[in-house]
Amino acid sequence: MEQELRALLIAGLPTVPSARINWGEHPQDEGRPYVVMHLISMNEGHTMQGPDGLQQGRVQVDCYAPTFGDARSMAAAVKGALDFHRGGGFLGILFDGMRQTRESGDNAGEAIYRASLDFLTNWRADHAG
């Protein structure tokens, strides 16, 4: 699921270099703006016969940029790329909320702004490909 979700964001954010769209952390030497994804939760579906192969999860997508406006614009592009997406292994990706914050900045004291979006994902690996 992680590789496929990253691929959707790379395709949906053509102005952000793919090296700036990552899971878990942002490489320090890659610059701004950038996107960091976090898997918040993942549950597997079950039936009385055992696992059904469906994974339901929550993914947080953090958009970092030098201004609130830039972070918000990138968040709109992320929402456009993911919300209601269905295809490959995804049976559905749904937007579930957004918040914006100002981060403390880097070593130079430069502020950075973040727009965080939450998505609910429904994934079945046997439909991928």
Steps between C-alpha positions, in 0.01 A plus 500: 500500500780742589671490158170540316390795715834673446466444125156665505647805674796522262255499207267749672772747602698557178669815638645316803805284418441133584800505737296741717204261543587242765373276776604581856754776451644755260867477396672818626675576171187484280363852556147639509208460446457136597252233607536246781252214541431307821304180547290578808308175521433183301242230566440179312151376421383166633218260434401186688733313263799727575659809340316635195802684352355850547717752683344816636730775616553864579782688329612851595650705218700805616567774245788731597562835327648846570156671524150409621372560147754264345427230758126540442541486120707183525238352734230574242705315237548205737126489570429513126740211436372273777142579602252249354781318317415144407730281296788256517482351847303794639131432547467858616696787653294758687600840639432521875621843614771766487684730739766767448787597729816705503809298587799639689723493195845379420843587642501833318183600685295492182134417567325224314128443471319167502164389372416151631234291328354172622376234260316176562626226270348172392756272339496145370840380374355231275336775289826689452689491179 
